[in-house]
């Protein structure tokens, strides 16, 4: 397959798809909870479902540690989260979702489901499986060459 420009590559199409999906998500999330971003919503959901450290969450949402720290601080200021420092080890902290944060998650669950349905509309299970496998191969190719 010959590509004339960088914007005609499959990797560009993947980036374009991600950006289009994030715009859709932000638009629909903002219609329900105007004060939250896609990243903040994702972080809330991860904290709610998994016991992860702040740096593990940062890796899951593709944020560097400094950006993650800023996002967490904003979320604390918006009363979505609380953060307590471990008395024994000051380097460790625990993030907990506030009742307000829990309410936001409850409001956003149907929106998140709707966003996925819109984005994946008309794709068969086989197409989704194939796409997932192909994207995983690309990811592994990139990770392997970085070692």
N, C-alpha and C positions, 0 to 999 in steps of 0.2 A: 504494500500500500504506500503510495507516494503522497507526501504532504507538501503543499506549496508554501504555507506560512505556519508559524507556531499556533495560530488560532484555529488551524484545521486539524490539529492532532487530537487523539482520543483523550489525552491527559488534560487538554484545554476543555474538552467537553465535560470531563468529570468535574473540573473546577466550576464551570458554568452551571452545571446541575446542582452542585452543593450550594452555590450562591443563590440560585433561584429558589431552592428549597428553604434556605434560611430566611429569605425575604417573605415567602409564603407563611412560614412559621411565625415570624415576628409580627406580620400584619394580623394574623388570627389570634395570636397571644395578646397583642396590644388591644384588641377589641374586647377582651375579657378582663385583663389586668394591665392597664396602661403603664404601670410603674415598673414592669419587669422586662428584662431582656431574654432572648433565647438562651444565652449562656447561663444567666442566673436561674432560669427555670430548669435547665438541665442539671445544674449543680444541686439545686434543691431536691430534685428527683433522685439523683445519685446518693446524696446524703440520707434521704429517706429510706432507700432500698438496700444500701450497702454500708458496711462498716469500713470506711477507707480514711486514710490520713489526707491532709490537705494536699500534700505533694502527689499522692496517688490519684486524687480527684483531678488535679491539674493535668496529669498525664492523660487521663480518660477524656478530658474535654479539650485537649491539645493547647493548653495554656502554659506559659512559662510561670515559674514560681512567683515572680514579682506581680505579674498580671493577676494571678490567682489571689494573691494577698489583697490587691486593690478591690477585686470583685467581692471577696468575702467581707471586707470592711464596708463596702457599699450595702451589702445585704444585711449586715448587722445594723447599720444606720437606718435601713428601711424596716427594721424589725422582722426580718424573715428568719434570721439566725441569731444564736448566741454562741459565744466562744469562751470556753473556760480553759485556763492554763493549768497543767498538771503540777501539783504542789511538789512532787518528788523530782520531776524532770521538767524544768521550765521551757525546754525546747519542744515539749509535746503539748498539744492542745486538743480539745474536743469541741466539735461543731454540733450543735443541736438545733433542730428546727423549732421555731416558735409556733404557738397556736395560729398566728397570722400566716406564717409560712405553710403550715399544714392546710389551712383554708385555701391558699393559692394553689397548692398541688391538687386539691380536690376539684377546684374550678377548671384547672388546665388539663386534667386527664382526658375529658372528651375532646378538647381542642387538639391535643396531641394525636389522638386516635384519628380524628378527622383529617389532620394534615397528612398523616401517613396514607390514609385511604385516597386522598386527592393525588398525592405524588405517585402512588403505585397503581393507580387506576388502570385497568386493562392489561396489566402484566400478569401472566400466568405464574403458577407456583414453579413450574420448570424454568421459566425465564428468570424469576427472582433467584432461584437456586444457582443457575448458571452465572448470573451477574455477580452474586455474592462470591462464588468460586473464582471468577476472573479477577475481581477486585482484590481478593485475598492473595492471588498469585502476584499481582502487580506490587502489592504491599510487601510481600516476602522478597520479591526481586530487589526492591529498594533497600530493605533492611539488610539483606545478605551482602549487597555491594558496599554497604557502609562499614562493615566489620573489618 
